């Protein structure tokens, strides 16, 4: 949900104005992740040129409001220069506490701002920690779970046994006490120029920019020897060195720790030995004290960018490192090192590679469009081509999904396929389930991730589980992924984001290559996920003679699909006029069945998301089982009727609606005279093969929701109460 951004410059002189502009621009790139309040923390004016007080500026509302507050302030010297500086920034999507300045991030440890922290995620045991800290006279001012983290690191600092304890060590001990999912970035006036970041269940990427060659392309991970000390002390019945300080906290948390949440279980118990035992603030010994990244020519300096998403980094650098769950990354004196509390599995990577982003700046700009949503709707002819590029071998009439090739034989032998997703991704799976069952002759289950986990669904080793997510970071889907991995099933990822958690944690998968999607309401990712599943269905059936005719029909239709999408987009003016008759209504029903039932659900979701109008996708076969009671002359109804195997049934449903004085708007194929007899308005789209008709039929609904929202004066890119990447349960 929330957007995290941090900028660290070392050995490169930057003035405060440049630093603040960099932070604010980073937040603007991340505003789709949350936009109810925002804040920054930078160094203030130094009295001795050695220590700098921390200045916090926070504002309710969007990033623009924060920007105005910053640059209208007369408290900051914008021309002050820094050769080493850490600035952190945050845009919030509220989970604990209403949107206001006090609840905004960064959260502070005390009135002196000794530590400040920004946070994406939820700390599930924050109430227990808060009660403990309050009993030790730490006072809280906000309603957030994040303030607990700031106060906890202050508690550990106040009770340190040595003056030379490192910033990284403090952060390691903080996260050892936390349960839940989070990404954190810490700044401290006590450790000027340093920055420490960590993640568990929420994304974090580090950008690196330097005019000098870097010392390494693979940063070795440094492991703490402390858990081994704890286990040794426990076996011998001794108290760990100086254990009085943190022993009290761990003992207080022990009852809570005994009830691990599903999220914490996913972390492969990386913090179990610390969270359930006493521990003391001794200096952590490392396997290596020199394994860090830095510029070979240090006189040229280096800059680091910490962010929730690579879209905030691309304008500065293409060199990035994706942190894994449990990583603690620290920048000290311009050197970047990565730490972990405990070794994982024997096959776990022992380095983090510096990668090159495959993204261009123009992909995250609006261009000539009024909003990102409009741009992304009109990009769909190109985005579906990109999804198929290099995979549809047109001359050979073959489909090659390279990410699945090593496992395709295992998938063909599976017992059943289970597709697990949320929201729009769930609808893309539902839209293609019928085709998957037809072409593979295997049972296909489509599950909402939250419900799948609530039911503790039985999973077997010969199941193949697909996990679909635009961002690759959806919290419920990630928890379902770990649930299935623990039960031995083959896991397959379908995601739009290279380097995301789902793409890294699954055994194989497909990147849909739709390009960056900034608008909160997903559009082009839906159609690209749809196409990815269709290609998978073809790949699974290409050696079946009984399916060859069907295979060829779909194959030819895919080749023509981009042109058909352009024809649908040409209806934009007609749809805009139609929206003028609908935008004042309070409710809208979308009906269909067969291949287009998922289209109804997705269209209704788009209308709900950005117009705030009640909308419901209804299976036309269920019309007489309740929904028909809603039909009257005043109820707006959209019906999707394609000339497929359920065409006659939908004609019956259309006549039933008209008989109850309904005035349905019908989305149908060109030249459909039967629909013209009963519809109050026709939207005619080109014909394609039945299993792909949903791609064409959903686009008028995307455009309709967009135009209704515009007529209402709503922000289509940032609908209220929502955020793009749902990284909390």
SVG drawing of the C-alpha trace seen along z (x, -y; Angstrom):
<svg xmlns="http://www.w3.org/2000/svg" viewBox="-43 -32 82 69">
<polyline fill="none" stroke="black" stroke-width="0.4" points="0.0,0.0 2.0,-3.0 4.9,-4.5 8.4,-4.6 11.2,-6.6 14.7,-7.6 17.6,-9.4 21.2,-9.2 24.0,-11.1 27.7,-10.5 30.7,-12.3 28.4,-14.3 27.5,-17.8 23.7,-18.4 21.8,-21.4 18.7,-21.0 16.4,-22.1 17.7,-19.4 17.3,-16.8 13.7,-17.9 12.8,-18.0 14.2,-14.4 12.2,-13.2 9.0,-14.9 9.3,-13.6 9.9,-10.1 6.7,-10.3 4.8,-11.5 5.9,-8.4 4.6,-6.3 1.4,-8.2 -0.7,-5.5 0.2,-3.4 -1.4,-5.8 -2.4,-9.4 -4.2,-10.4 -1.1,-12.1 2.6,-12.4 5.8,-13.5 9.5,-13.9 12.5,-13.9 15.7,-15.8 18.7,-17.2 18.2,-20.7 20.7,-23.4 23.8,-22.2 25.2,-24.1 28.6,-22.3 28.9,-21.1 29.0,-17.5 25.5,-16.7 22.3,-17.7 18.9,-17.9 16.1,-16.1 13.4,-18.2 10.0,-16.6 7.4,-18.1 4.1,-16.3 0.8,-17.2 -2.6,-15.6 -3.7,-15.1 -1.8,-14.4 1.9,-14.9 1.2,-18.3 -0.1,-19.6 3.1,-18.5 5.2,-20.0 3.5,-23.4 4.1,-23.3 7.8,-22.4 8.6,-25.1 6.5,-27.8 8.3,-27.2 10.7,-29.9 12.2,-27.5 14.6,-25.8 17.7,-27.1 17.2,-25.6 20.7,-26.6 22.5,-24.7 24.8,-22.1 25.5,-18.5 28.3,-16.2 26.6,-13.4 22.9,-13.3 20.0,-10.9 16.4,-12.0 13.3,-9.8 9.8,-10.3 6.5,-8.6 3.0,-8.7 0.4,-7.0 -2.6,-4.8 -4.2,-4.8 -4.6,-1.5 -4.2,-2.6 -5.5,-6.0 -7.3,-8.6 -5.4,-10.6 -3.8,-13.6 -0.4,-15.1 0.2,-13.3 -0.5,-9.9 1.5,-10.6 4.9,-9.2 7.8,-9.6 7.1,-8.7 9.5,-9.9 11.0,-8.2 10.9,-11.3 10.8,-15.1 14.5,-15.2 13.8,-13.1 16.7,-10.8 15.1,-8.1 12.5,-8.5 11.0,-5.7 8.8,-5.2 6.7,-2.0 4.7,-0.1 2.7,2.8 1.1,3.8 2.7,4.8 0.3,7.3 1.7,7.3 2.0,3.5 -0.5,3.3 1.6,5.7 4.8,3.8 3.0,0.5 1.8,1.6 5.3,2.7 6.8,-0.5 4.1,-2.6 5.0,-0.6 8.5,-1.9 7.3,-5.6 7.5,-5.9 4.6,-8.2 2.7,-7.9 1.2,-10.7 -0.3,-8.9 -2.7,-6.1 -0.4,-4.3 1.4,-0.9 4.5,-2.6 5.1,-4.8 5.7,-1.6 8.7,-0.8 10.2,-4.3 9.8,-4.0 11.1,-0.5 14.4,-1.4 14.7,-4.3 14.1,-1.9 16.9,0.4 19.2,-2.6 18.5,-4.0 19.3,-0.6 22.4,0.1 25.4,1.6 28.0,0.1 28.4,-3.2 29.6,-1.8 26.5,0.2 25.8,-0.1 22.6,-1.4 22.2,1.8 22.4,3.9 19.7,1.8 17.4,2.3 18.0,6.1 16.9,6.2 13.8,4.2 12.6,6.4 13.3,9.5 10.4,8.3 8.0,7.5 5.2,9.7 3.4,9.0 4.4,7.7 6.5,4.6 9.1,2.6 10.9,0.1 13.5,-2.7 15.2,-4.3 17.0,-7.6 18.8,-8.9 20.4,-12.1 22.7,-9.9 24.0,-8.2 24.3,-11.1 24.5,-10.1 23.5,-6.6 20.3,-4.8 19.0,-1.3 16.2,0.4 14.5,3.8 11.6,5.8 9.4,8.7 6.4,9.3 6.5,5.8 8.6,4.8 11.8,2.8 14.2,2.0 17.5,0.1 18.7,-2.1 22.4,-2.8 23.9,-5.7 27.6,-6.6 29.9,-7.9 32.5,-5.4 32.6,-1.7 31.1,0.2 33.2,2.4 31.0,5.4 27.9,6.6 27.1,9.1 27.0,8.1 27.7,10.9 25.2,11.3 26.6,10.9 25.1,13.1 24.7,12.4 26.5,14.8 24.1,13.7 21.4,16.5 24.2,19.1 25.2,17.4 21.6,17.5 21.2,21.2 24.5,22.0 23.5,20.0 20.1,21.7 21.7,25.2 24.1,24.4 21.4,22.8 23.2,19.5 21.8,16.0 23.0,14.5 25.6,11.7 24.0,8.7 20.5,10.2 18.6,8.0 17.6,5.3 16.0,7.2 15.0,10.1 12.3,8.0 10.9,7.2 11.1,10.7 9.5,12.2 6.7,9.6 6.1,10.6 6.4,14.3 2.6,15.0 2.0,13.0 4.8,14.7 3.3,18.1 0.4,17.2 2.4,16.6 0.3,15.1 0.3,16.7 2.4,13.9 5.2,14.5 5.2,18.2 6.0,17.3 9.3,15.9 10.8,19.4 11.2,18.6 14.2,16.3 13.6,14.4 12.3,17.3 15.5,17.8 15.6,14.1 11.9,13.3 11.4,16.2 14.6,15.8 16.4,13.1 19.1,11.2 21.4,8.3 22.7,5.4 26.2,6.7 28.0,5.8 27.0,8.3 30.0,10.2 30.0,10.6 31.4,13.3 33.0,10.4 33.6,6.8 34.5,5.6 31.7,7.2 30.0,4.1 29.3,2.1 31.0,-1.2 32.4,-3.2 35.9,-2.2 36.8,-5.9 35.3,-7.2 36.1,-10.8 33.2,-10.6 30.7,-9.8 27.6,-7.6 23.8,-8.0 21.3,-5.5 17.5,-5.4 15.3,-3.2 11.8,-2.7 8.7,-0.6 8.6,-0.4 11.2,-0.7 9.0,-3.4 10.3,-5.9 13.9,-5.1 14.0,-4.8 14.5,-8.5 17.7,-8.4 19.3,-5.0 18.7,-1.6 21.0,0.2 19.0,1.8 19.0,4.5 15.8,6.2 15.8,7.0 14.5,10.4 12.4,11.0 14.6,10.7 17.3,8.6 18.6,5.6 20.4,3.1 22.6,0.4 24.4,-2.5 27.3,-3.6 30.0,-6.1 28.8,-5.5 29.1,-1.7 26.1,0.5 26.0,3.8 23.3,6.4 22.7,8.4 20.5,11.3 19.9,12.5 20.1,16.2 21.1,18.5 18.2,20.0 18.1,23.1 21.2,24.6 20.3,23.5 19.5,20.0 21.5,17.3 24.3,15.9 24.6,12.7 22.3,10.0 22.9,9.1 22.9,5.6 20.4,5.8 19.5,3.5 15.9,2.3 14.1,3.1 11.9,0.0 11.9,-3.4 11.0,-6.8 8.2,-7.4 6.4,-4.3 5.6,-6.0 4.5,-9.4 1.0,-10.4 2.0,-11.8 -0.9,-13.5 -3.6,-11.7 -5.5,-13.3 -4.9,-10.5 -2.9,-7.3 -6.0,-5.2 -7.0,-6.7 -3.5,-6.2 -3.4,-2.6 -6.8,-1.8 -5.6,-3.1 -2.3,-1.3 -4.1,2.1 -3.5,2.8 0.3,2.5 0.2,4.2 -1.4,7.4 1.2,7.4 3.9,7.1 2.4,10.0 2.5,12.2 5.8,11.0 8.4,13.7 5.9,16.3 3.5,16.6 5.6,18.1 3.2,17.1 4.8,18.9 5.2,22.1 1.8,21.9 3.4,22.6 3.3,21.0 6.5,21.0 6.2,19.6 9.9,19.8 9.3,19.4 7.2,22.6 9.3,24.8 11.2,26.7 8.0,27.6 5.4,28.1 5.6,31.9 4.9,31.8 2.0,29.4 0.5,31.8 0.7,34.6 -0.9,32.7 -4.1,33.7 -5.7,30.3 -4.9,26.7 -5.7,24.0 -5.6,20.3 -5.3,18.0 -5.7,14.3 -7.5,11.1 -9.6,8.5 -9.0,7.9 -6.4,10.7 -9.1,13.1 -11.4,12.0 -8.8,12.7 -8.5,16.2 -12.3,16.6 -12.6,15.3 -10.2,18.1 -11.2,21.0 -13.6,22.4 -11.0,22.4 -8.4,24.0 -10.7,26.8 -11.7,27.3 -8.1,27.4 -6.4,29.3 -9.3,31.5 -8.2,31.0 -10.3,29.6 -9.5,25.9 -10.3,24.1 -10.3,20.4 -9.9,19.0 -9.9,15.7 -6.7,15.7 -8.2,14.5 -11.0,17.1 -8.6,19.8 -6.5,19.2 -9.6,18.8 -10.8,22.3 -7.4,23.9 -8.0,25.5 -6.5,29.0 -3.5,28.9 -1.6,32.0 1.8,32.5 0.4,33.3 -1.5,30.0 -0.3,27.0 -1.0,23.7 -1.0,20.4 -0.6,17.1 -1.8,14.0 -0.9,10.5 -0.2,7.3 2.3,6.1 3.6,9.5 3.4,8.2 -0.3,8.8 -0.2,9.8 -3.0,12.4 -1.7,14.0 1.8,14.2 0.5,15.9 -1.4,18.4 1.8,19.0 3.7,19.9 0.8,22.1 1.0,24.1 4.8,24.3 4.8,25.7 2.5,28.5 4.7,29.4 2.7,28.3 4.3,26.8 3.9,23.0 3.5,20.8 3.5,17.0 1.6,14.7 2.7,11.2 3.5,7.9 6.4,6.9 9.9,8.3 11.7,8.9 8.5,9.0 8.1,11.4 5.8,13.7 8.2,13.9 11.1,14.8 9.3,17.2 7.5,19.4 9.2,22.2 8.2,20.9 5.9,18.4 5.0,15.8 5.6,12.1 2.7,10.6 4.8,7.6 2.0,5.1 4.3,2.3 4.1,0.2 0.5,-0.3 0.1,-3.4 -3.7,-4.0 -5.1,-2.3 -7.9,-0.7 -6.3,2.1 -7.0,2.1 -4.2,3.3 -2.9,5.7 -6.3,7.5 -6.3,8.0 -2.6,9.1 -3.3,11.6 -6.2,12.8 -4.0,13.3 -1.3,15.0 -3.8,17.7 -5.1,18.2 -1.5,18.7 -1.0,21.2 -4.1,23.1 -2.8,23.3 0.6,24.5 -1.0,27.2 -3.0,28.6 -0.7,28.1 0.0,31.8 -3.6,32.9 -5.1,33.8 -8.6,33.6 -8.1,29.9 -6.3,28.9 -9.2,27.2 -10.1,25.2 -6.3,24.4 -6.1,23.0 -9.2,20.8 -7.9,19.3 -4.4,18.8 -5.7,16.9 -8.0,14.8 -5.0,13.8 -3.2,12.6 -6.1,10.3 -6.8,9.2 -4.8,5.9 -6.6,4.6 -10.0,5.6 -9.1,3.7 -8.4,0.6 -11.8,0.9 -13.4,1.0 -11.4,-2.0 -12.9,-3.9 -16.2,-3.7 -14.9,-6.2 -17.0,-9.2 -20.2,-7.1 -19.4,-5.7 -18.7,-9.2 -22.2,-10.3 -23.7,-7.2 -22.0,-8.1 -23.9,-11.4 -27.1,-9.4 -25.8,-7.3 -23.5,-9.3 -26.3,-10.6 -27.6,-7.1 -26.9,-5.5 -26.6,-1.9 -25.9,0.1 -26.3,3.8 -24.0,5.7 -25.3,9.1 -23.9,11.9 -23.0,15.6 -20.5,18.1 -17.2,16.6 -18.5,13.1 -19.6,13.6 -16.1,12.6 -16.4,9.6 -19.5,8.5 -17.7,8.8 -14.6,6.9 -16.8,4.1 -18.8,3.8 -15.6,3.6 -14.2,0.8 -17.4,-1.2 -17.3,-0.7 -13.7,-1.6 -13.6,-4.9 -17.2,-6.2 -18.2,-5.2 -21.5,-4.0 -22.9,-0.8 -22.5,1.8 -23.0,5.5 -22.0,8.2 -24.8,10.7 -24.7,14.2 -27.7,14.1 -28.5,17.7 -29.3,16.6 -31.7,13.8 -34.8,15.5 -33.2,16.5 -33.3,13.0 -31.7,10.3 -34.9,9.9 -36.5,8.2 -34.2,5.2 -35.3,4.7 -37.5,1.7 -37.7,-1.3 -35.3,-3.3 -32.6,-0.7 -29.6,-1.1 -28.7,2.3 -25.9,3.4 -26.1,6.8 -23.2,8.5 -24.4,10.8 -22.0,12.6 -22.8,15.1 -21.5,18.1 -22.9,21.3 -25.1,19.4 -26.5,16.8 -30.0,18.2 -30.1,18.3 -29.0,14.7 -31.7,13.7 -34.2,15.2 -32.7,13.2 -32.8,10.0 -36.5,10.5 -37.2,11.2 -35.5,7.9 -37.5,6.0 -40.8,7.6 -40.2,6.1 -39.9,2.6 -36.1,2.7 -34.2,0.6 -31.0,2.6 -27.9,1.2 -26.5,4.2 -22.9,4.8 -23.1,7.2 -21.3,8.2 -21.6,6.1 -24.8,7.0 -26.7,8.6 -30.3,7.8 -31.9,9.8 -30.3,7.6 -31.3,4.5 -35.0,5.4 -34.9,5.1 -32.0,2.9 -32.5,-0.7 -28.9,-1.3 -26.5,0.9 -22.7,0.9 -21.5,3.1 -18.0,4.6 -16.2,6.7 -16.5,10.4 -13.7,12.7 -13.5,16.3 -15.8,16.9 -13.0,17.3 -11.5,14.0 -14.7,12.0 -14.3,11.0 -11.2,8.9 -13.2,6.8 -16.3,6.6 -14.5,5.4 -13.0,2.3 -16.4,0.4 -16.9,1.0 -13.5,-0.4 -14.2,-3.5 -17.7,-3.9 -16.3,-3.9 -13.6,-6.4 -16.1,-8.8 -18.6,-8.6 -15.9,-9.4 -14.8,-12.3 -18.3,-13.7 -18.5,-13.4 -15.3,-15.3 -13.5,-12.4 -9.8,-11.6 -9.7,-8.4 -6.1,-7.6 -6.5,-7.9 -9.9,-6.7 -10.8,-7.2 -9.8,-4.6 -7.9,-2.5 -4.3,-1.9 -2.6,-0.2 -0.6,2.5 -2.3,4.2 0.6,5.3 -1.4,5.8 -4.1,8.3"/>
</svg>
